[in-house]
């Protein structure tokens, strides 16, 4: 994978984050909340972030599948062996609540597998990025690339490789702040039987996948609906950190650019040994 595509995705995520923050931090701002067909919220920040990202990614040879863009039919998408999968503002509910737990997600998918991922947490100024065969990294305190000449190698030097060293004596499960289903509660109850002491950490958006990739949590079960753009970037980061996003009840990972863009239930955990 060419470095310029990684840097384009990072640049797009950081610039989208800046757009989102300009709206988020303006106390007089009206988020212009609308409702989509599935009753999920959509704000002016979602739209601005989408426009910013697409303007950059359109300079690459790959098509863009964005939550906020036009979704081409499968007869068209099935011809794309490589594509960008984007969620310009993941965690719109968290954005509206102003709790800071929202992200920009950009993934590059090849033959249904996420091979590159970028996740930016604008409020925390934290950037997660990963490339298959290179590794997964976390860069703190970043708000933008100084100029177009910044190289991936420089960015890696200023970042921590994941998973990070994390010494603890108990099991940590991360769960959704907005979608804790009865099935998830049952799964957590089973973990408590197995591990004794289990700490539950709640978080919004794709930060949950990043917590497992970082090594700050052991597992993230998701037994509630998600779409491909919710997970693709995090999945790439998890894979590059030695983790996997398995379909619940199977040894198969999630696949992307499917006819139905809805994900099955899944579990993020360290890669299983066979």
Helices and strands as residue ranges (DSSP letters): H 3-24, E 34-35, E 41-42, H 44-57, E 63-66, H 74-77, E 82-90, H 92-97, E 103-110, E 113-121, E 126-131, E 135-140, H 152-157, E 160-162, E 171-176, H 182-195, E 198-203, H 207-214, E 219-222, H 228-240, E 243-247, E 266-270
